[in-house]
Amino acid sequence: MTALVRLRLDIGYDGSDFAGWARQPNQRTVQGVIENALARMLRLDPPPMLTVAGRTDAGVHARGQVAHLVVPVAAYSAVNGTMPRRLAGLLPPDVRVWRVSVAPEGFDARFSALSRRYVYRVCDNPNGVEPLRRHDVLWHPRPLNLDRINEAARLLVGEHDFAAFCRKREGATTIRELLRFEWARDDRDPYLALATVEADAFCHSMVRALVGAMLVVGDGRRDVDWPAQVLSARVRDSAVNVAPAHGLSLEEIRYPEDEDLARRAQETRRVRTLNAAAAVAAAEAAEAAESVEAPPGAPS
């Protein structure tokens, strides 16, 4: 039997020219580029498969992405201590693996995570964005009142069903715990607003939808309590515009102490399984209720 080792990778990338994290046929993705580089360096065929802490959409950046993979000990031993340097010569300049380490026992990049922290960057300078920052900062042509935004954001913090701010996926729950949602001005640029968003996990497009809702509160087009009203409806609202991807960056994945990694992974798997089962059951119950209320052929 081949001896195996689990490795943790700490990763950063400019998402501008990627079709997101996840490998897709005939698309340039972060996962695909890194896995191909690892296969060349470790001389593995097929390429090793990465498990990532948080899948990012097309155009989204990352400074603190984390992934793990399992490889033969012999392949790792041949490059031990030199992997980041070797990968720097194989990877394109818009993605870097900063650190490679043997993962602690029980570590799972996805399920062991306690939280994910994103930052969304917005510039409300009426003259536009600094050209060198155009790939990671959104220009908002209206002035933003961050006091209004933070008042609205506080109403969303906590555990809620964020269905109104997510793209629904079959069988997936939209219940999340929003741990932090704060906006502040950058100390070096009074026109640059930084939105920090942290949660145990995020559903598809959740961060960008939350940011989009806050922008129309900050520029006065919506009332402060409007995002909370949208949240309470628990239905995707077409009035919520999803903010563009390029302003968003995954900054940090937070994990428990080493001795709690396995327990955290087990808890996360169990909770997500239960939530998914509950979501499916609720959908089936609603469908059954509709059938009873409006049998086939009944007038609407």
Residue frames as qw, qx, qy, qz and C-alpha x, y, z in Angstrom:
[[0.000, 0.889, 0.458, 0.000, 0.00, 0.00, 0.00],
 [0.408, 0.500, -0.022, 0.763, 1.36, 3.44, -0.97],
 [0.342, -0.513, -0.445, 0.649, 2.05, 5.74, 2.00],
 [0.131, 0.744, 0.379, 0.535, 0.23, 9.07, 1.64],
 [0.300, -0.298, -0.341, 0.839, 0.62, 12.52, 3.16],
 [0.083, 0.859, 0.492, 0.113, -1.92, 15.37, 3.39],
 [0.418, 0.005, -0.004, 0.908, -0.53, 18.82, 2.56],
 [0.038, 0.856, 0.398, -0.326, -1.91, 22.28, 3.28],
 [0.442, 0.299, 0.284, 0.796, -1.44, 24.98, 0.63],
 [0.037, -0.756, -0.299, 0.581, -1.79, 28.73, 1.33],
 [0.451, 0.366, 0.569, 0.582, -2.68, 30.46, -1.92],
 [0.100, 0.667, 0.147, -0.723, -3.14, 33.90, -3.43],
 [0.409, 0.271, 0.666, 0.562, -4.41, 34.90, -6.87],
 [0.224, 0.333, -0.080, -0.912, -5.67, 37.69, -9.07],
 [0.497, 0.321, 0.795, -0.135, -9.00, 36.36, -10.28],
 [0.314, 0.598, -0.106, -0.730, -9.34, 38.74, -13.25],
 [0.458, 0.430, -0.618, -0.473, -8.48, 36.19, -15.93],
 [0.021, -0.039, 0.992, -0.116, -9.84, 33.07, -14.23],
 [0.537, -0.284, -0.502, -0.616, -13.27, 31.48, -14.69],
 [0.729, -0.552, 0.076, -0.397, -13.42, 31.02, -10.92],
 [0.383, -0.549, 0.733, -0.123, -11.73, 28.52, -8.63],
 [0.786, 0.016, 0.595, -0.166, -13.36, 25.23, -9.64],
 [0.215, -0.218, 0.788, 0.534, -11.95, 23.20, -12.54],
 [0.635, 0.540, 0.316, -0.453, -14.22, 23.39, -15.62],
 [0.719, 0.241, 0.524, 0.388, -13.86, 21.89, -19.11],
 [0.459, 0.530, 0.314, 0.641, -12.15, 24.23, -21.56],
 [0.186, -0.943, -0.091, -0.261, -11.91, 27.02, -18.98],
 [0.442, 0.391, -0.494, 0.638, -8.91, 28.59, -17.25],
 [0.638, -0.700, -0.194, -0.257, -9.49, 28.09, -13.52],
 [0.190, -0.757, 0.549, -0.300, -7.35, 28.51, -10.42],
 [0.827, -0.240, 0.484, -0.155, -7.82, 24.88, -9.42],
 [0.895, 0.424, 0.111, 0.085, -6.91, 23.61, -12.86],
 [0.374, 0.812, -0.352, 0.278, -3.77, 25.75, -13.15],
 [0.353, -0.652, 0.603, -0.294, -2.45, 24.75, -9.69],
 [0.896, -0.073, 0.420, -0.128, -3.28, 21.06, -10.08],
 [0.814, 0.561, -0.049, 0.140, -1.50, 20.93, -13.44],
 [0.159, 0.797, -0.486, 0.322, 1.58, 22.61, -11.94],
 [0.618, -0.468, 0.568, -0.278, 1.55, 20.17, -9.01],
 [0.955, 0.195, 0.217, -0.052, 1.28, 17.23, -11.40],
 [0.623, 0.691, -0.271, 0.247, 4.38, 18.40, -13.29],
 [0.093, -0.734, 0.552, -0.384, 6.39, 19.07, -10.15],
 [0.641, -0.318, 0.626, -0.309, 5.41, 15.83, -8.37],
 [0.237, 0.279, -0.843, -0.395, 5.35, 13.78, -11.60],
 [0.373, 0.204, 0.816, -0.391, 1.84, 12.51, -10.93],
 [0.394, 0.089, -0.514, -0.756, -0.67, 11.35, -13.51],
 [0.065, 0.799, 0.379, 0.462, -3.54, 12.04, -13.11],
 [0.096, 0.518, -0.290, 0.799, -3.01, 15.38, -11.34],
 [0.211, -0.263, -0.776, 0.533, -3.70, 15.46, -7.58],
 [0.175, -0.694, -0.522, -0.463, -7.09, 16.92, -6.61],
 [0.111, 0.173, -0.394, 0.896, -7.32, 20.01, -4.41],
 [0.290, -0.692, -0.661, 0.000, -10.00, 20.49, -1.76],
 [0.190, 0.400, -0.063, 0.894, -10.48, 24.22, -1.18],
 [0.074, -0.298, -0.634, 0.710, -11.77, 26.18, 1.80],
 [0.324, 0.661, 0.380, -0.561, -13.99, 28.45, -0.28],
 [0.504, 0.361, 0.587, 0.520, -14.78, 28.31, -4.00],
 [0.014, 0.575, 0.038, -0.817, -14.55, 31.78, -5.52],
 [0.604, 0.679, 0.403, -0.108, -16.49, 32.95, -8.56],
 [0.624, 0.438, 0.240, 0.601, -15.04, 34.21, -11.81],
 [0.158, 0.758, 0.019, 0.632, -13.19, 37.47, -11.27],
 [0.606, -0.779, 0.025, -0.156, -12.95, 37.18, -7.47],
 [0.379, 0.634, -0.576, 0.351, -9.46, 37.48, -5.95],
 [0.850, -0.490, -0.191, 0.026, -7.82, 35.81, -2.95],
 [0.105, 0.752, -0.543, 0.359, -5.01, 36.68, -0.57],
 [0.326, -0.388, 0.757, -0.412, -5.73, 33.99, 2.02],
 [0.869, 0.093, -0.263, -0.410, -7.14, 30.97, 0.18],
 [0.359, -0.425, 0.817, -0.152, -6.41, 27.54, 1.70],
 [0.861, 0.200, -0.299, -0.360, -6.57, 24.10, 0.08],
 [0.537, -0.448, 0.714, -0.031, -5.38, 20.60, 0.86],
 [0.774, 0.380, -0.419, -0.285, -4.36, 17.61, -1.22],
 [0.813, -0.355, 0.460, -0.026, -3.18, 14.06, -0.59],
 [0.580, 0.665, -0.459, -0.101, -0.07, 12.79, -2.38],
 [0.938, -0.045, -0.274, 0.208, 2.33, 9.87, -2.07],
 [0.556, -0.779, 0.140, 0.252, 4.99, 10.38, 0.58],
 [0.722, -0.051, 0.374, 0.580, 7.69, 9.48, -1.93],
 [0.348, 0.684, 0.336, 0.547, 6.61, 12.25, -4.33],
 [0.262, -0.950, -0.070, -0.155, 6.51, 14.82, -1.53],
 [0.734, -0.546, 0.180, 0.362, 9.85, 13.77, -0.08],
 [0.679, 0.257, 0.306, 0.616, 11.57, 14.45, -3.41],
 [0.174, 0.632, 0.171, 0.735, 10.59, 18.16, -3.27],
 [0.518, -0.728, -0.413, 0.177, 10.16, 18.73, 0.48],
 [0.428, -0.620, -0.045, 0.656, 11.20, 22.24, 1.47],
 [0.192, -0.219, 0.430, 0.854, 11.29, 23.57, -2.09],
 [0.264, 0.540, 0.788, 0.133, 7.67, 23.34, -3.26],
 [0.128, 0.889, 0.267, -0.350, 6.73, 27.07, -3.21],
 [0.117, -0.663, 0.450, 0.587, 9.93, 28.01, -5.05],
 [0.271, 0.011, 0.863, 0.425, 9.48, 25.25, -7.62],
 [0.246, 0.674, 0.695, -0.038, 5.81, 26.16, -8.12],
 [0.025, 0.819, 0.009, -0.573, 6.78, 29.80, -8.66],
 [0.090, -0.418, 0.663, 0.615, 8.61, 28.65, -11.79],
 [0.120, 0.223, 0.924, 0.287, 5.66, 26.62, -13.04],
 [0.094, 0.717, 0.641, -0.257, 2.70, 28.85, -12.20],
 [0.259, 0.671, 0.279, 0.637, 1.60, 31.95, -14.14],
 [0.229, 0.185, -0.348, 0.890, 2.18, 35.31, -12.40],
 [0.444, -0.387, -0.074, -0.805, -1.49, 35.74, -11.40],
 [0.873, -0.406, -0.147, -0.229, -1.44, 32.83, -8.92],
 [0.227, 0.561, -0.696, 0.385, 1.00, 31.91, -6.15],
 [0.835, -0.398, -0.380, 0.009, 1.31, 29.15, -3.58],
 [0.068, -0.840, 0.349, -0.409, 2.94, 30.93, -0.65],
 [0.317, -0.465, 0.762, -0.320, 3.31, 28.03, 1.77],
 [0.811, 0.016, -0.527, -0.253, 3.16, 24.24, 1.67],
 [0.220, -0.449, 0.726, -0.472, 3.09, 22.32, 4.94],
 [0.312, -0.138, -0.940, -0.020, 2.18, 18.87, 6.21],
 [0.483, -0.497, -0.188, -0.696, -1.40, 19.26, 7.47],
 [0.275, -0.287, 0.734, -0.550, -2.09, 18.50, 11.14],
 [0.033, -0.185, -0.982, -0.031, -4.06, 15.36, 11.86],
 [0.125, 0.620, 0.716, -0.295, -7.75, 15.83, 11.15],
 [0.038, 0.507, -0.099, -0.855, -7.25, 18.91, 8.95],
 [0.401, 0.523, 0.689, 0.301, -9.75, 19.47, 6.14],
 [0.185, 0.019, 0.126, 0.974, -9.41, 22.78, 4.30],
 [0.313, -0.388, -0.453, -0.739, -13.15, 23.01, 3.75],
 [0.636, -0.532, -0.509, -0.232, -14.87, 21.34, 6.67],
 [0.615, -0.316, -0.427, 0.583, -12.40, 22.24, 9.45],
 [0.168, 0.348, 0.023, 0.922, -12.77, 25.98, 8.81],
 [0.099, -0.506, -0.625, 0.586, -14.43, 28.12, 11.47],
 [0.252, 0.843, 0.268, -0.393, -15.02, 31.10, 9.21],
 [0.565, 0.341, 0.353, 0.663, -14.18, 32.85, 5.94],
 [0.100, -0.772, -0.167, 0.605, -13.37, 36.56, 5.82],
 [0.501, 0.524, 0.420, 0.546, -13.82, 38.61, 2.65],
 [0.113, -0.589, -0.092, 0.795, -13.14, 42.27, 1.92],
 [0.432, 0.675, 0.501, 0.327, -14.97, 44.21, -0.77],
 [0.334, -0.358, 0.037, 0.871, -13.31, 47.45, -1.93],
 [0.252, 0.796, 0.515, 0.192, -15.35, 50.39, -3.25],
 [0.317, -0.136, 0.024, 0.938, -14.20, 53.84, -4.38],
 [0.144, 0.812, 0.563, -0.050, -16.69, 56.73, -4.37],
 [0.244, -0.441, 0.188, 0.843, -14.32, 59.36, -5.71],
 [0.533, 0.697, 0.286, -0.386, -16.41, 61.29, -8.27],
 [0.271, 0.749, -0.482, -0.364, -13.40, 61.29, -10.60],
 [0.883, 0.249, -0.370, -0.146, -13.06, 57.51, -10.65],
 [0.907, -0.383, 0.110, 0.139, -10.71, 54.78, -9.40],
 [0.211, -0.733, 0.575, 0.296, -6.92, 55.01, -9.28],
 [0.715, 0.463, -0.406, -0.331, -5.94, 53.24, -12.54],
 [0.264, 0.385, -0.870, 0.158, -3.57, 50.82, -10.81],
 [0.276, 0.014, 0.815, -0.509, -6.46, 49.65, -8.59],
 [0.579, 0.168, -0.210, -0.769, -9.09, 49.25, -11.30],
 [0.576, 0.086, -0.787, -0.203, -8.87, 45.42, -11.16],
 [0.418, -0.233, -0.814, 0.330, -9.68, 45.10, -7.44],
 [0.028, 0.346, 0.424, -0.837, -11.73, 48.21, -6.58],
 [0.176, 0.642, 0.705, 0.244, -15.28, 49.00, -7.72],
 [0.052, 0.054, 0.004, 0.997, -16.06, 52.57, -8.71],
 [0.031, -0.680, -0.725, 0.106, -19.36, 53.81, -7.26],
 [0.252, 0.433, 0.186, 0.846, -20.11, 57.26, -8.74],
 [0.395, -0.759, -0.220, -0.468, -22.36, 58.36, -5.85],
 [0.008, 0.514, -0.622, 0.591, -21.00, 59.38, -2.41],
 [0.672, -0.267, -0.690, -0.035, -21.47, 56.71, 0.27],
 [0.400, -0.636, 0.301, -0.587, -22.56, 57.37, 3.85],
 [0.482, 0.155, -0.847, 0.164, -20.88, 54.60, 5.87],
 [0.247, -0.067, 0.634, -0.730, -22.86, 55.42, 9.01],
 [0.743, 0.160, 0.005, -0.650, -26.05, 54.50, 7.17],
 [0.697, 0.290, -0.638, -0.150, -24.43, 51.38, 5.74],
 [0.226, 0.198, -0.848, 0.436, -23.16, 50.16, 9.11],
 [0.479, -0.003, 0.448, -0.755, -26.55, 50.75, 10.71],
 [0.819, 0.229, -0.194, -0.489, -28.14, 48.59, 8.01],
 [0.563, 0.352, -0.745, 0.063, -25.38, 45.96, 8.17],
 [0.135, -0.248, 0.770, -0.572, -25.78, 45.45, 11.93],
 [0.719, 0.060, 0.238, -0.650, -29.35, 44.29, 11.37],
 [0.836, 0.325, -0.372, -0.238, -28.09, 41.36, 9.28],
 [0.170, 0.478, -0.812, 0.288, -25.45, 40.01, 11.67],
 [0.597, -0.155, 0.634, -0.467, -26.28, 36.65, 13.28],
 [0.219, 0.038, 0.949, 0.222, -27.72, 33.35, 12.09],
 [0.524, 0.450, 0.163, -0.705, -30.39, 33.81, 9.45],
 [0.672, 0.366, 0.608, 0.213, -31.79, 32.27, 6.31],
 [0.074, -0.586, 0.263, 0.763, -30.00, 34.34, 3.64],
 [0.531, 0.389, 0.716, 0.232, -32.08, 32.99, 0.75],
 [0.259, 0.923, 0.238, -0.158, -32.89, 36.56, -0.31],
 [0.007, 0.883, -0.406, -0.234, -29.18, 37.19, -0.93],
 [0.433, -0.318, 0.814, 0.221, -28.17, 33.84, -2.47],
 [0.566, 0.280, -0.550, -0.547, -28.51, 32.00, -5.72],
 [0.819, -0.181, 0.384, -0.387, -30.51, 28.94, -4.78],
 [0.292, 0.380, -0.859, -0.181, -28.91, 25.54, -5.34],
 [0.816, -0.177, -0.375, -0.402, -31.01, 22.37, -5.29],
 [0.866, -0.265, -0.401, 0.134, -30.77, 20.61, -1.94],
 [0.485, 0.163, -0.355, 0.782, -28.47, 23.26, -0.41],
 [0.302, -0.769, -0.488, 0.281, -29.36, 25.23, 2.69],
 [0.257, 0.683, 0.036, 0.683, -29.16, 29.03, 2.74],
 [0.582, -0.806, -0.101, -0.040, -28.90, 29.28, 6.54],
 [0.628, 0.353, -0.297, 0.626, -25.64, 30.97, 7.52],
 [0.479, -0.766, -0.253, 0.346, -24.20, 32.76, 10.55],
 [0.375, 0.758, -0.032, 0.533, -22.95, 36.20, 9.60],
 [0.683, -0.407, -0.328, 0.510, -20.26, 36.91, 12.20],
 [0.271, -0.551, 0.015, 0.789, -19.11, 40.33, 11.04],
 [0.389, 0.644, 0.477, 0.454, -20.29, 42.93, 8.54],
 [0.284, -0.789, -0.109, 0.534, -18.53, 46.28, 8.88],
 [0.537, 0.698, 0.177, 0.438, -17.60, 49.14, 6.57],
 [0.439, -0.747, 0.021, 0.498, -14.72, 51.58, 7.12],
 [0.422, 0.893, -0.154, -0.011, -12.67, 54.12, 5.18],
 [0.852, 0.135, -0.134, 0.488, -9.09, 53.28, 4.28],
 [0.448, -0.747, -0.071, 0.487, -6.66, 55.36, 6.35],
 [0.415, -0.268, 0.405, 0.769, -4.63, 56.25, 3.26],
 [0.032, -0.184, -0.584, -0.790, -7.50, 57.07, 0.89],
 [0.283, 0.194, 0.500, -0.795, -10.64, 58.86, 2.14],
 [0.620, 0.256, -0.244, -0.700, -12.56, 57.77, -0.95],
 [0.485, 0.157, -0.852, -0.120, -11.84, 54.05, -0.50],
 [0.694, -0.319, 0.282, -0.581, -14.46, 52.11, 1.50],
 [0.262, 0.242, -0.934, 0.023, -13.65, 48.60, 2.76],
 [0.796, -0.242, -0.012, -0.555, -16.48, 46.19, 3.54],
 [0.047, 0.322, -0.927, 0.187, -15.38, 43.33, 5.81],
 [0.822, -0.085, -0.118, -0.551, -17.71, 40.33, 5.68],
 [0.089, 0.319, -0.926, 0.180, -17.10, 37.22, 7.79],
 [0.822, -0.122, 0.025, -0.556, -19.32, 34.16, 8.22],
 [0.701, -0.258, 0.663, -0.039, -19.08, 30.49, 9.07],
 [0.433, 0.128, 0.743, 0.494, -19.69, 29.88, 5.36],
 [0.296, 0.442, -0.065, -0.844, -21.27, 31.66, 2.40],
 [0.651, 0.421, 0.632, 0.005, -23.79, 30.52, -0.16],
 [0.521, 0.278, 0.464, 0.660, -23.44, 31.36, -3.84],
 [0.165, 0.570, 0.236, 0.769, -23.15, 35.13, -4.56],
 [0.446, -0.739, -0.483, 0.148, -24.05, 36.00, -0.94],
 [0.447, -0.450, -0.067, 0.770, -21.21, 38.45, -0.24],
 [0.162, 0.079, 0.397, 0.900, -21.67, 40.37, -3.48],
 [0.234, -0.628, -0.618, -0.412, -25.45, 40.54, -3.00],
 [0.462, -0.701, -0.385, 0.383, -25.00, 41.89, 0.53],
 [0.354, -0.288, 0.130, 0.880, -22.59, 44.52, -0.77],
 [0.031, 0.343, 0.567, 0.748, -24.97, 45.45, -3.58],
 [0.329, -0.740, -0.577, -0.106, -27.78, 46.00, -1.08],
 [0.471, -0.621, -0.212, 0.590, -25.58, 48.20, 1.10],
 [0.329, 0.027, 0.295, 0.897, -24.48, 50.42, -1.77],
 [0.123, -0.556, -0.503, -0.650, -28.02, 51.63, -2.46],
 [0.496, -0.758, -0.393, 0.158, -28.49, 52.28, 1.27],
 [0.555, -0.383, -0.006, 0.738, -25.21, 54.17, 1.46],
 [0.178, 0.098, 0.331, 0.922, -26.03, 56.48, -1.44],
 [0.259, 0.211, 0.349, -0.875, -29.54, 57.15, -0.14],
 [0.431, 0.030, -0.588, -0.684, -31.61, 55.30, -2.73],
 [0.654, -0.335, -0.661, -0.153, -32.96, 52.84, -0.12],
 [0.515, -0.737, 0.134, -0.416, -33.89, 53.16, 3.55],
 [0.062, -0.560, 0.779, -0.276, -31.60, 51.80, 6.27],
 [0.603, -0.089, 0.702, -0.368, -34.05, 49.03, 7.20],
 [0.739, 0.431, -0.227, -0.465, -34.59, 47.85, 3.60],
 [0.406, 0.389, -0.827, -0.019, -31.91, 45.08, 3.60],
 [0.203, -0.068, 0.854, -0.474, -33.40, 43.63, 6.81],
 [0.672, 0.310, 0.252, -0.624, -36.84, 43.64, 5.21],
 [0.641, 0.461, -0.534, -0.301, -35.43, 41.81, 2.19],
 [0.128, 0.308, -0.913, 0.235, -33.75, 39.28, 4.50],
 [0.430, 0.048, 0.685, -0.586, -36.96, 38.55, 6.40],
 [0.730, 0.355, -0.097, -0.575, -38.82, 37.75, 3.16],
 [0.583, -0.269, 0.761, 0.095, -36.40, 34.80, 2.56],
 [0.716, 0.541, 0.431, 0.091, -37.00, 35.01, -1.19],
 [0.510, -0.038, 0.303, 0.804, -34.48, 36.17, -3.77],
 [0.148, 0.846, 0.295, -0.418, -35.29, 39.83, -4.44],
 [0.635, 0.516, 0.302, 0.490, -34.70, 41.16, -7.95],
 [0.026, -0.982, -0.013, -0.187, -34.16, 44.61, -6.43],
 [0.615, -0.659, 0.355, 0.245, -30.88, 43.39, -4.91],
 [0.635, 0.719, -0.283, 0.005, -28.12, 43.96, -7.44],
 [0.907, -0.245, 0.073, 0.335, -25.13, 41.64, -7.10],
 [0.087, -0.901, 0.303, 0.298, -21.97, 43.77, -6.95],
 [0.695, 0.605, -0.388, -0.033, -19.33, 43.06, -9.62],
 [0.954, -0.181, -0.149, 0.187, -16.83, 40.32, -8.84],
 [0.627, 0.463, -0.246, 0.576, -13.60, 42.29, -9.23],
 [0.184, -0.725, 0.256, -0.613, -14.02, 44.28, -6.00],
 [0.854, -0.440, 0.091, -0.262, -14.08, 41.13, -3.84],
 [0.414, 0.514, -0.719, 0.218, -11.13, 39.36, -2.24],
 [0.878, -0.390, -0.276, -0.028, -10.98, 36.33, 0.05],
 [0.028, 0.819, -0.428, 0.383, -8.65, 37.51, 2.81],
 [0.113, -0.409, 0.815, -0.393, -8.56, 34.81, 5.50],
 [0.777, -0.219, -0.530, -0.259, -9.74, 31.33, 6.45],
 [0.285, -0.564, 0.567, -0.529, -9.85, 30.80, 10.21],
 [0.744, -0.025, -0.665, -0.066, -9.32, 27.35, 11.77],
 [0.711, -0.676, 0.048, -0.187, -9.47, 26.00, 15.33],
 [0.288, -0.668, 0.686, -0.017, -6.48, 24.71, 17.27],
 [0.346, 0.336, -0.838, -0.255, -4.94, 21.52, 15.88],
 [0.079, 0.027, 0.952, -0.296, -6.56, 19.28, 18.49],
 [0.433, 0.443, 0.512, -0.596, -10.04, 20.50, 17.44],
 [0.231, 0.368, -0.545, -0.717, -9.66, 20.20, 13.66],
 [0.153, -0.092, -0.955, -0.237, -11.17, 16.72, 13.29],
 [0.052, 0.490, 0.751, -0.439, -14.08, 17.51, 15.62],
 [0.221, 0.550, 0.013, -0.805, -14.84, 20.71, 13.73],
 [0.233, 0.220, -0.730, -0.604, -14.81, 18.88, 10.39],
 [0.096, -0.261, -0.961, 0.015, -17.16, 16.22, 11.75],
 [0.110, 0.561, 0.528, -0.628, -19.56, 18.84, 13.16],
 [0.230, 0.471, -0.253, -0.813, -19.60, 20.81, 9.91],
 [0.202, 0.045, -0.873, -0.443, -20.33, 17.74, 7.80],
 [0.047, -0.396, -0.891, 0.217, -23.15, 16.70, 10.11],
 [0.141, 0.582, 0.317, -0.735, -24.75, 20.16, 10.23],
 [0.252, 0.387, -0.447, -0.766, -24.59, 20.63, 6.46],
 [0.155, -0.094, -0.949, -0.257, -26.05, 17.17, 5.87],
 [0.011, 0.509, 0.764, -0.396, -28.92, 17.86, 8.26],
 [0.169, 0.570, 0.069, -0.801, -29.56, 21.31, 6.79],
 [0.209, 0.230, -0.686, -0.658, -29.54, 19.94, 3.25],
 [0.112, -0.272, -0.954, -0.054, -31.96, 17.17, 4.21],
 [0.062, 0.576, 0.558, -0.595, -34.23, 19.71, 5.92],
 [0.187, 0.464, -0.237, -0.833, -34.17, 21.97, 2.86],
 [0.209, 0.023, -0.854, -0.476, -35.16, 19.07, 0.57],
 [0.078, -0.414, -0.881, 0.216, -37.93, 18.00, 2.96],
 [0.114, 0.567, 0.298, -0.759, -39.29, 21.56, 3.12],
 [0.231, 0.324, -0.498, -0.771, -39.32, 21.83, -0.67],
 [0.200, -0.140, -0.936, -0.252, -41.11, 18.49, -1.00],
 [0.015, -0.499, -0.731, 0.465, -43.66, 19.53, 1.65],
 [0.180, 0.510, 0.012, -0.841, -44.33, 22.82, -0.14],
 [0.246, 0.163, -0.723, -0.625, -44.78, 21.01, -3.46],
 [0.143, -0.301, -0.942, 0.025, -47.18, 18.55, -1.83],
 [0.065, 0.539, 0.501, -0.674, -49.18, 21.40, -0.28],
 [0.237, 0.395, -0.299, -0.836, -49.49, 23.13, -3.63],
 [0.218, -0.029, -0.891, -0.397, -50.76, 19.89, -5.17],
 [0.072, -0.451, -0.837, 0.303, -53.46, 19.62, -2.51],
 [0.104, 0.578, 0.247, -0.771, -54.49, 23.27, -2.84],
 [0.473, 0.590, -0.224, -0.615, -54.54, 23.21, -6.63],
 [0.713, 0.009, 0.695, 0.090, -55.10, 19.71, -8.03],
 [0.226, -0.084, 0.664, 0.708, -54.41, 19.06, -11.71],
 [0.006, 0.478, 0.714, 0.511, -56.96, 20.73, -13.93],
 [0.188, -0.752, -0.513, 0.368, -58.20, 23.09, -11.23],
 [0.264, 0.851, 0.161, 0.424, -58.66, 26.71, -12.28],
 [0.533, -0.065, -0.299, 0.788, -56.02, 29.13, -10.98]]
